[in-house]
Amino acid sequence: MRRHPVGYRYAYAMFELAKEQGTLEATLEDLAVVSQVFEDSNLLDEGFRHPNITDEEKKNILTETFSGKVSTHVLHLLLLLIDNKRIDVLDPIVDNFKGLANEARGIAEATVHSAKALTEQEKSAVATVFAKRAGKAQLIIRNIIDADIIGGLKVRIGDTVYDGSVANQLARIQARMIHGNVSR
């Protein structure tokens, strides 16, 4: 998880509040809804950056849009971001909150590069094996098809990369042949 300097502070405060009130899952879902609405409507770029829209109008738009659809804490966060001229930090807040929530629940996200799409059974097997290696209770797999790896897998969990791809093995063999370090 990359920590955004400002976004992390807001996310951490929201995380502590959600944890204290036992609403971690609900807050995570609410933030995902807000993020999706902003992405789908392009509200941030087209609406909130317009110089003729006042902060009060922005707050009214947010209140009308999200009142009753998300928790009051998430709505208050949005209004606070308008007051502090930080609404452009919403995506890093959501990302950092998701990372904090996943960490608290023992969940990690993994990017798995493979030459072909993995089946659900293969994803499950990879998740089980690498969750143990990463010391996590659960692993959420995002599969990326990359024909350049030829075969095998390349798994990235946070900053750790497990590279068992055929392309990597060939590169290591080539390096040993070039340097004359052929081990038996």
N, C-alpha and C positions, 0 to 999 in steps of 0.2 A: 504494500500500500504506500503510495507516495503521499506524503503529508504536504498539503498546501498550507503555507504559513498562517493565513487568515482563516481559511475554510476549516482547518483542523480545530481551531479554538471554538468556533461556533458548533462544529460537529461534536466535539468533546462535551461541551456544555449540554447539548441536546441529548447526547448519549447518557450522561450522568442523570439527567432528569428522567429519561425514559426507563433507565435501569432502576432508579429509586421508586418509580411509580409502577413498575412491572409492565410497561407498555412497549418494550423493545421491539417486538414483532410488529405491532400495530404502527409504531412510528416509522419503522423501516418501510412498511407498505405505503404509508401516507407520503413519505418523501419520494418513493418511487412514482407514485401517482402524480405528484407535483412536478417532478422532473420530466415525466412523460408529457404532461400537458404543455409545459414550457417548450419542449422539443417539438411536439406536433404543431403547436400554434405559432411557433417562432415569435412568441410574445416578447421575449427579452430583446431580440434584435430589432424587430419592427415597431414594437410599442413602447417599451420602457426606456429606450435610448432616445426617443424623440424629444427634442428640447421644449416643445410646447405642452407636454403632459406633466402636470404637477405631481408632487409626491402624494398629495391627497387623492388625486384621480387614480394613481397607481394603486394606492391602498384600497380604494373603492372597488377597483377591478379585481384585485386579489380576494377581497372579502366576498364579493358577489360570486366569484368563480369557485372558491374553495370552502365557503362557510357551509357546514353540515356534511361536507364530503371528506374532510380531514380533521384531525384532532385540533383543539384550540391551541395546543402548544405549537404545532406545526404552522398554523395560521399566524400565531404571534411571532414566530421566527421570521416568516415572510415579511410581516409588517415592520419588524425590527430591522431587517435587511434594507427595506426601503428607507427607513429613518436614518440609517447609518450609511446610506449610499453604497451598499454592498450587495445588491441583488445579483450582480454579475458573478458572485462567488457561490451561487447556489449549486452548480454542478460539483465543485470540489467539496462542498459541505456534504452533499449526498454521498459522494464516493468515500469520503473519510468516515462518515457515520456508518456506512455499510461495512467498511473495514473493521471499525471498532466493534460493531455488532457481531460480525463473523468471528472475530477473535474471542469475544466473550462466550460465544456458543461453541467454540472449538471447530469452526469451519474455516476452510481455506479454499481459495479459487485456484484452479490450475489450468494452464493453457497447454494442450497436448497437440503437438504437430505430428501428423501421420501422412503417409503417402496416399492413403484412401480414407474415406469416412469410416469412423468407428461405429460399430453397432452398439445398441444399448447395453448388451451383455459385456462387450469389450470395455465400454466406458466404466461400467460398474466394477469390472476386474481391475482396471487401472486405478480407479478411485480407491478401492480397498487396499491395494498394495502401497500406493504412494501416500495415502493418509497415514498409514503406520510409519512410513519413513519420515514424514513431516511432523509426526507427533500430534496429529489432528484427529478429531472424532469423525469428521466428514470432509470430503473433498468434492467441490463442484467443478465439473469438467467442461471446458470449452474447447471443442475440437476444431483445429485448423488444418485443412488439407494443403500439403506442401509436397509436390512431386519431387522437389530437389533433394529430399532426404532419402530417396530411393526405397527405403524400407525401414522397419523399426519405429521407434518413437523418440520424440524429444519432448520432455515434460518440464514446464516452468511453474514453480510454486514460489511466489514472492520473488526473491532475488536468487533462488537456487534453481539451477538447471541440471536436469538429468538427461544426458544425451546418449541414447542407445541406438542412434540412427546408423544405417549402413554407410551413409555419406561421411559421417564422423569417423567410423571405423576405418574406412578407406583412406581418409586424410591422415589418420594416425599411422597407418601402415606406410603410406607414402613418406611421411616425415621420418620414420625410422629407417627407411631405405635410403633416403637422402643423407641422413646423418650417420649411417652405418651402425646404428644401434639395434641390430637384429638380435633379439633375445630368444633363447630356446627354452 
